[in-house]
């Protein structure tokens, strides 16, 4: 969670910003699920079907909405 909160991760939303292989934000798709969603913290944490088991293990269903996700990411 700390890496996600600090944007110190390898998700395409961050990696696609820099270097030679820059991508427009709208083209930074999730490569795990091929859903067409942008691979950002929200998709990685709550949406991507490939991470469902991990999500169930570590995150309470209470946080499965946009507003609760913001609360989750803001916790200390």
C-alpha positions in Angstrom: 0.0 0.0 0.0 2.8 2.4 0.8 4.2 2.0 -2.8 0.8 2.8 -4.2 0.4 5.8 -2.0 3.8 7.2 -2.9 3.5 6.3 -6.6 6.6 4.2 -6.3 5.3 1.3 -8.3 5.6 -0.2 -11.7 2.0 0.3 -12.9 1.7 1.7 -16.4 0.1 4.9 -15.1 3.5 5.9 -13.7 5.9 4.0 -16.0 4.2 5.3 -19.1 5.0 8.9 -18.1 8.7 8.8 -18.4 11.6 7.8 -20.7 11.6 6.9 -24.4 8.5 4.8 -24.3 6.1 7.4 -23.1 2.4 6.7 -23.6 -0.6 8.9 -23.6 -2.5 8.4 -20.4 -5.4 6.9 -22.4 -3.1 4.2 -23.8 -1.7 2.9 -20.5 -4.0 -0.2 -20.4 -3.8 -3.0 -17.9 -1.8 -5.8 -19.3 -2.9 -8.3 -16.7 -6.6 -8.5 -17.6 -6.8 -6.9 -21.1 -10.1 -5.2 -20.0 -9.2 -1.9 -21.7 -9.0 -0.1 -18.4 -6.1 2.1 -17.6 -3.6 0.4 -15.3 -3.8 2.8 -12.3 -3.9 2.3 -8.6 -7.7 2.0 -8.5 -7.8 -0.7 -11.3 -4.9 -2.6 -9.7 -6.3 -2.5 -6.2 -10.1 -3.0 -6.8 -11.0 -3.9 -10.4 -8.5 -6.2 -12.2 -10.0 -9.8 -12.1 -6.5 -11.3 -12.1 -5.9 -10.0 -8.6 -9.3 -11.0 -7.1 -7.8 -13.6 -4.7 -5.2 -11.2 -3.4 -7.8 -8.5 -3.0 -10.1 -10.8 -1.0 -7.2 -11.7 1.2 -6.0 -8.2 2.0 -8.8 -5.7 1.4 -12.2 -5.6 3.1 -15.1 -5.4 0.7 -16.1 -2.2 2.5 -13.4 -0.4 0.4 -14.7 -1.5 -3.0 -16.0 1.9 -4.1 -14.3 5.1 -5.3 -15.0 7.0 -2.1 -13.9 4.2 0.2 -10.8 3.7 -2.0 -9.8 7.2 -1.4 -10.3 6.6 2.3 -8.2 3.4 2.1 -5.3 5.1 0.3 -5.4 8.0 2.8 -5.1 5.8 5.9 -2.0 6.1 8.1 
